[in-house]
């Protein structure tokens, strides 16, 4: 789960990380009022969306008067920002963060990330921070420092000092840098975050060390014990299909293809998507209905898949172990009749009571295409999709 910049900054400030003075705005009038409260003669008006690269997309505007703040707010609110992380669809800005201008002397990059392959937390930093960190990783990989932290031991003082030296902090800011790094680690650990990124971390003319931008991502599986973090969720920034699935207890990830999938088990779902691509198609989603696919749960899954208007065909692939194929078949028949499906449906059942499940589908009188193997099901799904596309053309 992602949160907004202003939310991440509020969290970090509670862990001793210094931030610039700022305030949230939902309208141009709010933005001007925040600027007046902050004071000074320069402000940054920042679009709050769940994406990096906002600056390049025009989502951050520097203002030198209240009139400019108002104009910037009017331009950004409701605007769809497209960055390299949002894809072509982009994300709509519904709120702004107005922040005091900062006289920057140096920009750095700092990040804490759960590295599953190493089973460690990796701390990443570079004295050459800013928006071009991705390019820096390619052109000058030696400029990026990585330090691995054993989660059983935690961040050690010498590791924090080592990263501070890598960031080329001067003597005056060394202790503050160590405190900032340790505060970030505590936030990551205490709040079950997967990633914490400050880009840029800056020093100012007055000698302060500030987090000028901040991004945090949290483990959704741990939200049950992080209720305060769960309340920060902004569903307007998420794929509505995935949000609807999560609200119904289903695991759904939207993709760019046009063959809808309903499968039980994440491993089988991955294998099914691979087989669809091998057969020449593109899956429209990852949907794992889990082991207890009742008739009601099956209907919910069908509605989620078919809510995607790009879906040209739907593939149901169920291996019944804990569940039973006849229960699944009854759920599929119930869903198809209730929803009045307009796209071809391919069903492949395997496992407990498979013969009874196949009989229920065969005797339903519905135009359901059946398959014996996963490869056959994928091929039939792609063929059905191609037939629909050809008829539409």
C-alpha positions in Angstrom: 0.0 0.0 0.0 1.3 3.4 -1.0 0.7 6.7 0.9 1.1 10.3 -0.1 4.2 12.5 0.3 2.7 14.6 3.1 1.6 11.5 5.0 5.1 9.9 4.7 6.7 13.2 5.9 4.4 13.4 8.9 5.4 9.8 9.9 9.1 10.5 9.5 8.9 13.7 11.5 7.6 11.6 14.4 10.8 9.6 14.1 13.2 12.6 14.3 13.5 13.3 10.6 13.5 17.0 9.8 11.1 18.3 7.1 10.2 21.7 5.7 7.1 23.5 6.9 4.1 22.6 4.8 0.3 22.2 4.7 -2.4 20.2 2.9 -4.8 21.9 0.4 -7.9 20.7 -1.4 -8.7 24.0 -3.2 -6.9 27.1 -4.6 -8.2 29.0 -1.6 -6.7 26.4 0.8 -3.4 26.6 -1.0 -3.2 30.4 -0.6 -4.1 30.1 3.1 -1.4 27.5 3.6 1.1 29.8 2.0 0.1 32.6 4.3 0.4 30.4 7.3 3.8 29.2 6.2 5.1 32.7 5.5 8.2 33.5 3.5 8.4 34.6 -0.2 8.7 31.3 -2.0 6.7 28.1 -1.9 6.5 24.7 -3.7 3.0 23.6 -4.7 3.1 19.8 -5.0 0.5 17.5 -6.5 -0.2 14.5 -4.2 -0.3 11.4 -6.3 1.0 7.9 -5.7 3.9 8.1 -8.2 7.5 9.3 -8.5 8.6 11.6 -11.2 6.0 14.3 -10.5 8.5 17.1 -11.2 9.1 16.0 -14.8 5.3 15.6 -15.3 4.7 19.2 -14.1 3.3 18.2 -10.8 5.6 20.5 -8.7 5.4 24.3 -9.3 7.6 26.8 -7.6 5.7 30.0 -6.7 6.9 33.5 -5.6 3.5 35.1 -4.8 0.1 34.2 -3.5 -1.4 34.8 -6.9 1.1 32.2 -8.3 0.2 29.8 -5.6 -3.5 30.1 -6.5 -2.8 29.7 -10.2 -0.6 26.7 -9.6 -3.3 25.1 -7.4 -6.0 25.7 -10.1 -3.7 24.1 -12.7 -2.9 21.0 -10.7 -6.1 20.1 -8.9 -8.1 17.7 -11.1 -5.1 17.3 -13.5 -4.2 13.8 -14.8 -0.4 13.5 -14.3 1.4 10.9 -16.4 4.8 9.7 -15.2 7.1 6.8 -16.0 5.5 5.0 -13.0 1.8 5.6 -13.7 1.7 4.4 -17.3 -0.4 6.0 -20.0 -3.5 6.1 -17.8 -1.9 8.5 -15.3 -3.2 9.5 -11.9 -5.6 12.4 -11.1 -4.5 15.0 -8.5 -7.1 15.5 -5.8 -5.0 17.2 -3.2 -1.9 19.5 -2.9 0.9 20.0 -0.5 2.1 23.5 -0.1 5.7 23.6 1.3 8.1 26.4 2.3 10.8 27.1 -0.3 14.2 25.7 0.6 17.7 27.1 -0.2 19.4 23.9 -1.2 23.2 23.5 -1.0 23.3 19.7 -1.7 21.0 16.9 -2.8 21.4 13.3 -1.8 19.5 10.1 -2.2 18.5 7.7 0.6 16.4 4.6 0.6 15.6 1.5 2.8 14.1 -1.5 1.0 13.2 -5.0 1.9 15.4 -7.2 -0.4 13.6 -10.6 -0.5 16.3 -12.3 -2.5 18.9 -11.5 0.2 16.4 -11.9 3.0 17.8 -8.6 4.4 16.9 -4.9 4.5 19.1 -3.0 2.1 20.1 0.6 2.8 20.9 2.5 -0.4 22.4 6.0 -0.6 24.2 8.3 -3.0 25.8 11.7 -2.6 24.5 12.5 -6.0 20.7 12.6 -5.3 17.8 14.2 -7.2 15.4 13.1 -9.8 18.0 11.4 -12.0 18.8 8.6 -9.6 17.6 5.9 -12.0 20.0 7.2 -14.7 22.8 7.4 -12.1 22.3 3.7 -11.3 23.0 2.9 -15.0 25.7 5.3 -15.8 27.6 5.5 -12.5 26.7 2.4 -10.4 29.8 3.0 -8.2 28.2 6.3 -7.0 25.5 4.3 -5.2 26.3 2.7 -1.8 24.5 -0.4 -0.5 24.6 -1.7 3.0 22.7 -4.8 4.0 21.0 -5.0 7.4 20.2 -8.3 9.2 16.6 -7.8 10.5 17.4 -10.1 13.5 20.1 -7.6 14.6 18.8 -4.3 13.3 20.6 -1.3 12.0 24.0 -0.9 13.8 25.5 2.5 14.6 28.6 1.8 12.5 26.3 1.1 9.5 24.5 4.4 9.9 27.8 6.2 10.1 29.1 4.3 7.1 26.1 5.5 5.1 26.5 9.1 6.4 30.1 9.0 5.1 28.9 7.7 1.8 26.5 10.6 1.5 29.6 12.9 2.1 28.1 14.6 5.1 30.3 17.2 6.7 31.3 17.1 10.3 28.5 19.6 11.4 25.8 17.4 10.0 27.3 14.0 10.7 25.4 13.3 14.0 22.2 14.6 12.5 22.6 12.4 9.5 23.1 9.4 11.7 20.0 10.3 13.7 18.0 10.7 10.5 19.1 7.3 9.1 18.3 5.5 12.4 14.9 7.3 12.6 14.1 6.1 9.0 15.0 2.5 9.9 12.8 2.6 13.0 9.9 3.8 10.9 10.4 1.0 8.4 10.7 -1.6 11.1 7.9 -0.4 13.4 5.3 0.2 10.7 5.9 -2.9 8.5 7.0 -0.8 5.5 8.5 -2.4 2.4 10.2 0.7 1.2 11.1 4.1 2.5 12.7 6.6 0.0 13.9 10.2 0.5 14.7 11.8 -2.8 16.1 14.3 -2.3 17.6 14.5 1.1 19.1 18.0 1.2 21.3 20.3 3.2 20.4 23.9 3.3 22.3 27.2 3.5 21.4 27.4 7.2 23.0 24.0 7.8 19.8 21.9 8.2 19.3 18.4 6.9 15.8 18.0 5.5 13.8 15.3 3.8 12.5 17.4 0.8 10.5 14.5 -0.6 9.4 11.2 0.9 7.8 8.0 -0.2 6.7 5.0 1.8 5.1 1.6 0.8 3.7 -0.8 3.3 3.1 -4.5 3.4 -0.7 -5.0 2.9 -0.5 -8.4 4.7 0.5 -6.5 7.9 -2.2 -3.8 7.8 -4.3 -5.8 10.3 -1.8 -4.7 13.0 -1.2 -1.2 11.5 -4.6 0.3 11.8 -3.3 3.9 11.8 -1.4 3.2 8.6 -4.4 1.5 7.0 -6.5 4.6 7.6 -4.0 6.5 5.3 -5.1 4.6 2.2 -6.3 6.7 -0.7 -8.4 4.4 -2.9 -8.8 7.1 -5.5 -5.1 6.6 -6.4 -5.5 2.8 -6.9 -6.8 0.7 -9.7 -10.6 0.6 -9.0 -10.6 -3.1 -10.0 -8.0 -4.0 -7.4 -9.8 -1.9 -4.8 -13.1 -3.6 -5.4 -11.4 -7.0 -5.2 -9.7 -6.2 -1.9 -13.0 -5.0 -0.4 -14.4 -8.4 -1.3 -11.5 -10.4 0.1 -10.2 -11.4 -3.4 -6.6 -11.1 -4.7 -6.8 -9.2 -8.0 -4.1 -7.5 -10.1 -5.2 -5.6 -13.2 -3.2 -6.2 -16.4 -3.3 -4.8 -19.9 -4.6 -7.8 -21.8 -8.1 -8.9 -22.8 -8.5 -12.5 -21.6 -10.0 -12.5 -18.1 -8.9 -15.1 -15.6 -10.5 -16.7 -12.6 -8.2 -19.2 -10.9 -7.7 -20.7 -7.4 -4.2 -20.5 -6.1 -1.5 -18.0 -6.9 0.9 -20.6 -8.4 -1.8 -21.9 -10.7 -2.8 -18.3 -11.6 0.8 -17.5 -12.6 1.1 -20.8 -14.7 -2.2 -20.0 -16.4 -1.1 -16.5 -17.4 2.1 -18.0 -18.7 0.2 -20.5 -20.8 -2.1 -17.8 -22.2 0.9 -15.8 -23.3 2.5 -18.9 -24.8 -0.7 -19.5 -26.8 -0.4 -16.0 -28.2 -2.8 -14.1 -25.9 -2.5 -11.5 -23.1 -4.2 -11.9 -19.7 -6.4 -9.1 -18.5 -5.9 -9.8 -14.8 -4.5 -12.0 -12.1 -7.4 -13.2 -9.9 -7.0 -15.8 -7.2 -10.3 -16.7 -5.6 -8.6 -18.9 -3.0 -9.6 -22.3 -1.7 -13.2 -21.6 -0.6 -14.8 -20.5 -3.9 -18.5 -20.6 -2.9 -21.3 -19.7 -5.4 -21.4 -16.2 -3.9 -17.6 -15.8 -4.1 -17.6 -17.1 -7.7 -20.2 -14.6 -8.7 -18.2 -11.8 -7.1 -15.1 -12.9 -9.1 -17.1 -13.0 -12.3 -18.4 -9.5 -11.7 -14.8 -8.2 -11.1 -13.4 -9.8 -14.2 -16.3 -8.7 -16.5 -16.2 -5.1 -15.1 -13.1 -4.7 -17.3 -14.6 -3.6 -20.6 -11.4 -4.8 -22.4 -12.2 -8.4 -21.6 -13.0 -10.4 -24.8 -13.0 -13.9 -23.3 -12.8 -15.4 -19.9 -11.0 -18.4 -18.6 -11.9 -20.3 -15.4 -9.1 -22.7 -14.3 -9.8 -24.5 -11.1 -7.9 -27.3 -9.3 -10.1 -28.6 -6.5 -8.3 -29.9 -3.5 -9.9 -28.4 -0.5 -12.8 -27.3 -2.7 -14.8 -29.6 -5.0 -15.3 -29.3 -8.7 -19.1 -29.8 -8.5 -19.4 -26.8 -6.1 -17.3 -24.7 -8.5 -19.4 -25.9 -11.5 -22.6 -24.9 -9.7 -21.1 -21.5 -8.9 -20.0 -20.9 -12.5 -23.4 -21.9 -13.9 -25.2 -19.7 -11.3 -22.9 -16.7 -12.1 -23.3 -17.1 -15.9 -27.1 -17.3 -15.7 -27.3 -14.3 -13.3 -24.9 -12.1 -15.1 -26.0 -12.9 -18.7 -22.5 -13.1 -20.0 -21.8 -11.7 -23.5 -18.2 -13.0 -23.8 -17.0 -16.6 -24.4 -16.3 -18.6 -21.3 -13.8 -21.4 -21.1 -13.8 -23.7 -18.1 -11.2 -26.2 -17.1 -11.8 -28.2 -13.9 -9.5 -30.7 -12.3 -9.3 -32.5 -8.9 -12.0 -33.6 -6.4 -15.4 -34.6 -8.0 -14.2 -33.4 -11.4 -16.6 -35.8 -13.3 -19.6 -34.4 -11.4 -18.4 -30.9 -12.1 -18.1 -31.6 -15.8 -21.5 -33.1 -15.9 -23.1 -30.1 -14.3 -21.6 -27.8 -16.9 -22.5 -30.1 -19.8 -26.1 -30.4 -18.7 -26.5 -26.6 -17.9 -27.4 -25.8 -21.6 -25.1 -22.8 -21.4 -22.5 -22.1 -24.2 -19.6 -22.9 -22.0 -16.4 -24.1 -23.7 -14.7 -26.9 -21.7 -11.1 -28.1 -21.7 -9.3 -31.1 -20.2 -5.8 -29.6 -19.8 -4.4 -26.2 -19.0 -2.7 -25.9 -22.4 -6.0 -26.8 -24.2 -7.8 -24.2 -22.1 -5.3 -21.5 -22.9 -5.5 -22.3 -26.6 -9.3 -22.2 -26.6 -9.3 -19.0 -24.7 -7.0 -17.3 -27.2 -9.0 -18.7 -30.1 -12.3 -17.4 -28.6 -10.7 -14.0 -28.0 -9.5 -13.9 -31.6 -13.0 -14.8 -32.9 -14.5 -12.0 -30.9 -12.0 -9.5 -32.2 -12.5 -10.7 -35.8 -16.3 -10.4 -35.4 -16.0 -6.8 -34.0 -13.7 -5.8 -36.9 
